[in-house]
Every structure is written in structure tokens, then in C-alpha cells.
């Protein structure tokens, strides 16, 4: 893949931060990425003017047996964070074969399971399809715009209707095989189970989401949780609130006076402290009630993009090394 075309199509790579590398390592000749968490999320955001007909999204290192990834979910979203498509696969390849030009704004690949239950490694991504530049037909005139107003929506952040607009990623202790962090968004009747008594769960909001929380609770009556603790962090990872439940309480109220100084929650850390039967934690279904709104991302805080990633030199005379070369494949790119 010619990186010249990549920068014209891809605006930003994001998601779970790779371990000891950058997001750009997902691309051709960058060596792949490794994570230090059991489950990870990859976000690929297109430029606003790009229309696409995507045929296939895959992790090519799987067929080469160079990665330990076993299960992923691929999701496509529009500019309003509405999910246009989703599919789960255990062969690391999703066929879409779109017949229409779709204004996809970003792709999210969530790594759900690995073969050895260790952190995912050697992750590269391939996206095959046709991509087109969308030209505006409107005449551009300079206008004075009023500051954007934000609307606050009082919802459960883990409601499937809103979760994909609010939640950026999950991290922490990996659930038992067959379950994933996504079960918090679409909870089953049994909830999420773990293999240990004291799992730790990190829930990070999207970078442009403001959250003022009212209550965090466990809503499944059949769980075996006796006591848990929550820690709330702001955008700079400063601890702004911490509390524990007292049995038999299952919820924690967050004082409204906490936010007098405009300190908003960016990350929730939930730690299971004890269980009723002294067995591994099971049946966890969460509820995060609060008021959520979005705000424009300041241009000075944009994370590392393709444009700022140093391109690794290509070698054609040496045999392949054990480091995996990741690639995006884009075909029939029209301008």
C-alpha cells in the first residue's frame, strides 16, 4: 500500500493505545502492534470527504499464524455514530461487499478473545474496497458562526442505543471465554462472568464526551458480588471521586456538588472487592446513569495521526523477519 493514498483516506487511527509502539504500526511496513491489555479496540477514522465501497476487512496475520487473536467484532459507523454494519468473526475476515458508496466515518475493530488468553500481539489490518473523494456542490461563503451549543442527554451509558456514542473502550480483566466486554453494552440475562474473585474493569468515554455521573450500580439480582469500589478520573487521569459499597447495597451515588469546578469524568475504574460465596465473580451487569454530551475536539489535542508517523524503510533483499508487516490495502482509489 502506497502511504500517499493512506493519508488521503485515513484521517486518524485510535482506540486502545499499543504497547511500546504507535497506531501507525497497524500499517504496511510498520511492524504490527501489541497491546498490554487482554482486549483491545482499533478505531480507523476516514476523512469527511471520503465515500467508500468496502469489500473486506481482515487481520491478515491470522492466516499466517503470526497472531494470537481468536475472535473480533467489526463495526462501521456514520458521522452521527450510528452503527451501519456489524459482524463477529473467528476467522479474522469480514466480507461486506458494499454495492453503494457509503459515507462511513470510522471503522471499529474490537478484539474479544485470544487463543492463549494473553494480550493480543502482531496486529495488522487490511481494508479492501473502492474509495472516492466527495466534492461539495455548495458555494462556500464566509459566515460568522455562533459557538456550538451542547445538549446533555440523561441516559444509561451502557444502553445499546447510546453506548456506541459514549463508550470509547473497555479494558481490564478479561471475562471468561465466550464472553466479552461488549456484554456490558448488550447484557444477557446471566451477565458477565470472570475466572477470578476480584476483576478490575476500566470504562473509558470517548475523547469528546462530557460525562456528569449520578449513579453506578449492578442491576442483575443473580450476581454474587458482595462489595465493589469505583474510582472516577478526569481527562488528565486525576482521581476525583472514590467510594465502596456496603453490603447489601449494589449502587453508588455520585454527589452532584462534585462537579462545581467543571471536573468531568473521563474514566471509570470498577474493582470487585469480595463475593458472597467466595467464588469467582459472575453475573455482572452494569448501569452507568448520568448526563452525557459531546463537544468539538480542539485541534491542538489531536492524537498521533498518519501524517505524523515516521515511515519505516522498506527492505526487499532480506528474507522476512519474525516481526509481522501490517498493511492496509486500498484498491481503485478515484479522485
Secondary structure, DSSP 8 states (H G I E B T S, - for coil): --HHHHHHHEEEEEES--SSS-GGGGSTTS--B--SSSSEEEEEEE-TTEEEEEEEEE-GGGTTT---EEEEEEEEE-TT--EEEEEEESSSEEE----S-B---EEEEEEEEESSSS---SB--EEEEEEEE----S--------------EEEETTSTTTHHHHEEEEEES---TT--GGGGTS--SS-B--SSSS-EEEEEE-TTEEEEEEEEEE--TT--EEEEEEEEE-TT--EEEEEE--TT--EEE--GGGGTT---B-EEEEEEEEETTSS----B-EEEEEEEEE----GGG----GGGS------SSS---SS--------SEE-
